Amino acid sequence: MAGVLDSVNKRTQLVGQNRLELLMFRLNGGQLYGINVFKVKEVLPCPALSILPHSSPVVRGVAYVRGRTISILDLSIATGGRPLADVVGGFIIITEYNNSVQGFLVRGVERIVNLNWEDVHSPPKGSGREHYLTAVTEVDNKLVEILDVERILSEVSPAGRSLSQSLVNSGKRAEEINTVLIVDDSSVARSQIKRCCEAIGLQTVVLNDGKQALNHLKEMLAQGQNPLEKYVLLISDIEMPEMDGYTLTASVKADPRLAALHIMLHTSLSGVFNQAMVEKVGANDFLAKFNPDELAQRVLQQLEARHKAA
């Protein structure tokens, strides 16, 4: 597995090209699943696991990897399936999400594929709310399901994500631009950001991907509306079907009518993301998910900047 991942330096060349690299794997059965390579630190044969008493059934144990103890989550259980039977013969995908490192136990790892986000689509309508997918795509005429890892982690280990009381309603002002445009493909992330912004007294418009957001902004312009007169800022995830946050940002900044819109990239890609990548696409700010107080403070800072400019 030493050669399964390309260098981070090479992968950064995908920035702004609306492309991604997907690591494909299997759980029980033949269904293919995928995870963005940007979130993967390492892939290893499953090491010996130590059992944690009173832990979630999803946590099959902990492993000592590269000098640190990491929780190992069975992705099959996490998504409503039966436990993976052959732990010893399985693999763990070491990932970093939201400033935390964890391992995902899978039956087998296939390969990495390079895709265009335009070929990655939201889950089909009618799939309900109980699925654990953010997107689907097709590779070699086979369906690949991209998991909503943020939802999985929020269910396995719910963290205290409430806003400090001192910040509640602190952004509420009358007769002022007070709406935030939120763009994220994860239902959990959308809800978290929406609650945070509304708790400080702002209104929100929520969309699922970058293509929806860009079309929304262009439709406003076509109707004679100025998005800059409605939105305090745009908060966007990076990895999304149809159009990623990099491409959305670059497209907005390339349009003179929208270039002044403040864009914050708000993503769980904390482990490999750096300021140079933010600057490359012209984003105004970057924040790793998910700290409600920090997010609220950044939004309030932009609100204050708009207020002073006005």
Secondary structure, 3 states (H helix, E strand, C coil): CCCCCCCHHHHHHHCCCCEEEEEEEECCCCCEEEEEHHHEEEEEECCCCECCCCCCCCEEEEEEECCEEEEEEEHHHHCCCCCCCCCCCCEEEEEEECCEEEEEEECEEEEEEEEEHHHCECCCCCCCCCCCEEEEEEECCEEEEEECHHHHHHHHCCCCCCCCHHHCCCCCCCCCCCEEEEECCCHHHHHHHHHHHHHCCCEEEEECCHHHHHHHHHHHHHCCCCHHHCEEEEEECCCCCCCCHHHHHHHHHHCCCCCCCCEEEEECCCCCCCHHHHHHHCCCEEEECCCHHHHHHHHHHHHHHHHHHC
